[in-house]
């Protein structure tokens, strides 16, 4: 399904799992090469130490690379299934202020995906992103294994 960047932005803004965690999709590039997310501390996501709960930070990393790849290829006329297959997160410092995360996909990754999808019908790649507090310090860093494959209907087999 081909969506416009503003549609993706608003769909994810009101998606309950993100909305109630205070994960806010701030901006999406019109070509889907990047997006920026923020996580605002609140009573809904604060832990006993009054910092943002680790699960909230983890959820802020979860869907975005897969969605960006999915839309990049949708706009090229290619139907894909896209998931976050695996993730590793390293919490560097407690997050007591708003966090910002920027997800970027470079041309090399898109070309690599295009070749693998044409040849094997599937593609997976580790991508990284960092969560910065308002002082510019890295509070968390995630490695995210994005999995794409050519659309085959409603199959859940990897």
N, C-alpha and C positions, 0 to 999 in steps of 0.2 A: 504494500500500500504506500503510495507516494503522498507525503504530507509536506506542507510548507513549514518553515522554521517556526513561525508564530503558533501554528497548530500544535507542534511538538512541545513547544514551551508551555502553552497553557494546559495541554493534556497532562503533562508531568507536574505542573504546579498544583493541580487539583487532585492528583492521584493520592488517595488517602495515606498510603504507606510513607510517602515523602512529605505530604502536607503536615501530618500530625507529628512528624519527626522534626519539623521546621527546616527541611531541606528544600531550598528554593532555586529553581533553574532561572538564573538571572538573564542569560543571553545565549542565543544559539546563532551561529553563523548561517547565512542564507545558503551556503554551499555545504553545510554540515561538517566542515573540517574541524570545528572546535565548538565548545560550549563552556560556559562558566556557571558554577554552582556555588551557593553559599549555604552555610548551616548557622542558624541563629540560636544561641543558648536561650532556653526557656524552661519553665516548670515541667514541660512535657518531655524534655530530653536531658535533664540535669541529673547527675548521680549524687551520691552522698558527699563527695568532695566539692560539690557545686561546680563541676566542670561538665562538659558535654560527654554524655554516655558513649562509650566505645562503639556500641552497636549502631548508634545514630551515625557516627562518623563512617563506619563501615557501609551502612546503607547509602550514604551520600556518594560513595565510590561505585556502587553496584551497576546501575543500568546504562550509564551514559556512553561508554565506548561502543557497546553493542548497538545501541540506538543510532549513534552517528554513522557507523558502518552500514547499518541496515538502510538508512535513508540515502546515503551516498550512492549505494547501488540501486536503490529503488528509482532514483532520478536518472539512472543510466539504463533503466528498463529491465533490470535484473531482479527477480524475486529471490529473496534470501530468508533463511531462518537464522536468527542471530541470538546468541546467549553469552552470558558471562559463565564460562565453564569452571573456572577456579579463581581463587583470589588469595593473596597474602597481604597482610597489613602489618606495618611496623609503627606502633605508637611511639613517637619521639618525645612528646611533651604534653602535659595536660592542656586541654583546650578550654579556657575560661572566657574567651571572646569569640566573636563571629569568625567563622572559617570560610576561606575561599578556595575552591578547587577549579583548576582549568584543565580540560580534557582536549588534547590536540592530536589530530591524525595527519601525518605528513604524506606527501605524494608517494614516497617510496613504499610505505605501508599499503597504500591503496593499490599501487601497481603489483606489489607482492601478492595481495589478496586476489586481485583480478587474474593473475597467472595461475595461482593455485586453484581457484574456483573453476577456471576453464579446463585445467588439466586433471584435477582430482575430484572436483565437485565440492571440496571443503577447504577450509583455511582456519588456522588458529595461530595466535600470536600473543606473546606477553607484552602488555602495554603498562606504562607507569604514570602515576599522577601523584601530586602532593597537595596536602591541605595546609594552608598558611593562616596564621592568626592575624589580627590587625596590626601587629608589630612586624610582620613579615617573616616570622619564625615558622619553620616547618613543625607542625604538630603531629602529622601522620603522613606516611608514604605507603602507597599501595601498588602491588604488582597484580595485574588483572589479565587473566587468560581469556581472550575474546575468541569465540568459536562461531564461524560462519559456515553455512553450507547452502547449496542450491535448494530451492524450495521443492519439497517432495510431498506436500500435503500435511496431514496431521500426524506425523510420526514423531515419537519422542526418543528415538534411539540415536545415540551418538555414534 
